[in-house]
Amino acid sequence: MRAGAGDEGQAAEGQAAVELALVLPLLALLLLGMVQVGLVVRDQVLLTHAAREAAREAAVDSAPEAARQAALAGAPLEAARLKLQLTREPEDERVRASLAYRSPTMVPVIGPLLPDVTLTGVASMRIEVAAGMGPTRYGVASVPLTRGNVRG
């Protein structure tokens, strides 16, 4: 018996279904990987913003906990995964905030296969003096400015 034209069409449809079944899981993994990369990039942007907020707060308030609270308020990051290190550079009158954050890999299927990614963010700001106060080494004023103790 001779195969008809209809049999060839059914075979092609079956072949296309098999190819789709083989390729579709790979495409799904690729898509999930791209979503995970996007989440890590988002965390990096948030961490950079949090570093700026921490440096800004440390420039006006010398308490390290104030800088940490500012970093957490400035970006929705998990506090347990965030580490903050403040460095004061008196010769430059600057404060530097260095943050490290373990970005979780949580996308289904891909997340368990990858370890958490450690991200870093650094920002530096000039130490500021409170309004009406004299300059000090670490930005904490000790002498109020009055007409009697201002040169000029």
C-alpha positions as CSV (number, residue, x, y, z in Angstrom):
1,M,0.0,0.0,0.0
2,R,1.0,3.4,-0.8
3,A,1.1,6.1,1.9
4,G,-1.2,9.0,1.0
5,A,-0.5,12.8,1.4
6,G,-2.5,12.8,4.6
7,D,-0.1,10.4,6.3
8,E,2.9,12.7,5.6
9,G,1.1,15.6,7.2
10,Q,0.3,13.6,10.3
11,A,4.0,12.5,10.6
12,A,5.2,16.1,10.3
13,E,2.8,17.2,13.0
14,G,4.0,14.4,15.3
15,Q,7.6,15.4,14.6
16,A,6.9,19.0,15.5
17,A,5.2,17.9,18.7
18,V,8.3,15.8,19.7
19,E,10.6,18.7,18.9
20,L,8.5,21.1,21.0
21,A,8.5,18.7,23.9
22,L,12.3,18.5,23.8
23,V,12.9,22.3,23.4
24,L,10.3,23.7,25.7
25,P,11.9,22.7,29.0
26,L,15.2,24.2,27.9
27,L,13.4,27.5,27.0
28,A,11.6,27.4,30.3
29,L,15.0,27.0,32.1
30,L,16.5,29.8,30.1
31,L,13.6,32.1,31.0
32,L,13.8,31.3,34.7
33,G,17.5,32.0,34.6
34,M,16.9,35.4,33.0
35,V,14.3,36.1,35.8
36,Q,16.9,35.2,38.4
37,V,19.6,37.4,36.8
38,G,17.0,40.2,36.8
39,L,16.4,39.8,40.5
40,V,20.1,39.9,41.3
41,V,20.5,43.0,39.2
42,R,17.6,44.6,41.1
43,D,19.2,43.8,44.4
44,Q,22.5,45.4,43.2
45,V,20.7,48.6,42.3
46,L,18.9,48.5,45.7
47,L,22.2,47.9,47.5
48,T,23.9,50.8,45.8
49,H,21.0,53.0,46.9
50,A,21.2,51.7,50.4
51,A,24.9,52.4,50.5
52,R,24.2,56.0,49.5
53,E,21.6,56.3,52.2
54,A,23.9,54.8,54.8
55,A,26.8,57.1,53.8
56,R,24.5,60.2,53.9
57,E,23.2,59.3,57.4
58,A,26.7,58.6,58.6
59,A,27.8,62.0,57.3
60,V,25.4,63.7,59.6
61,D,25.2,61.2,62.5
62,S,28.2,59.4,63.9
63,A,26.1,56.5,65.3
64,P,26.7,53.3,63.2
65,E,23.2,52.0,64.0
66,A,21.7,55.2,62.5
67,A,23.5,54.4,59.2
68,R,22.3,50.8,59.2
69,Q,18.7,51.9,59.8
70,A,19.0,54.4,57.0
71,A,20.3,51.7,54.6
72,L,17.4,49.4,55.5
73,A,14.8,52.2,55.2
74,G,16.2,53.3,51.8
75,A,15.9,49.9,50.2
76,P,13.7,46.8,50.9
77,L,16.5,44.4,51.7
78,E,16.5,41.7,54.3
79,A,18.3,42.9,57.4
80,A,19.8,39.5,58.3
81,R,21.6,39.4,54.9
82,L,23.1,42.9,55.1
83,K,26.5,43.8,56.5
84,L,27.6,47.4,56.9
85,Q,31.1,48.7,57.5
86,L,31.7,52.5,58.0
87,T,35.1,54.0,57.5
88,R,35.7,57.6,58.6
89,E,38.6,59.3,56.7
90,P,39.3,62.4,58.8
91,E,42.0,63.7,56.5
92,D,39.5,63.9,53.7
93,E,36.6,64.7,56.0
94,R,34.6,61.9,54.4
95,V,32.8,58.8,55.5
96,R,32.6,55.7,53.4
97,A,29.8,53.1,53.7
98,S,30.6,49.6,52.4
99,L,27.7,47.2,52.3
100,A,27.7,43.5,51.5
101,Y,24.4,41.7,50.8
102,R,23.7,38.0,50.1
103,S,21.1,38.1,47.3
104,P,18.9,35.0,47.6
105,T,18.4,32.8,44.6
106,M,14.8,32.0,44.9
107,V,13.4,31.4,41.5
108,P,11.7,28.0,41.3
109,V,13.8,25.2,39.7
110,I,16.8,27.6,39.2
111,G,17.2,28.9,42.7
112,P,18.0,25.6,44.4
113,L,20.7,24.9,41.8
114,L,22.6,28.2,42.4
115,P,24.2,29.5,45.6
116,D,23.3,32.9,47.0
117,V,25.1,35.8,45.3
118,T,27.2,38.2,47.4
119,L,26.8,41.8,46.2
120,T,28.7,44.8,47.4
121,G,27.9,48.5,47.3
122,V,30.1,51.4,48.3
123,A,29.3,55.1,48.7
124,S,31.3,58.0,50.2
125,M,30.0,61.3,51.5
126,R,31.6,64.4,53.0
127,I,31.1,64.6,56.7
128,E,28.7,67.4,57.5
129,V,28.4,69.7,60.4
130,A,25.0,70.3,62.1
131,A,23.6,73.8,61.4
132,G,24.8,76.4,63.9
133,M,27.6,74.2,65.3
134,G,31.3,74.5,64.8
135,P,33.3,71.9,62.7
136,T,34.8,68.9,64.4
137,R,36.8,66.0,63.3
138,Y,34.0,63.5,63.0
139,G,31.1,65.7,62.2
140,V,29.8,65.8,65.7
141,A,29.7,69.4,66.8
142,S,30.8,70.3,70.3
143,V,30.8,74.1,70.3
144,P,27.8,76.1,69.2
145,L,28.5,79.0,66.9
146,T,27.9,82.3,68.5
147,R,29.0,85.8,67.7
148,G,31.8,85.6,70.2
149,N,33.5,82.5,68.9
150,V,33.1,82.9,65.2
151,R,36.0,84.4,63.3
152,G,35.4,86.6,60.5
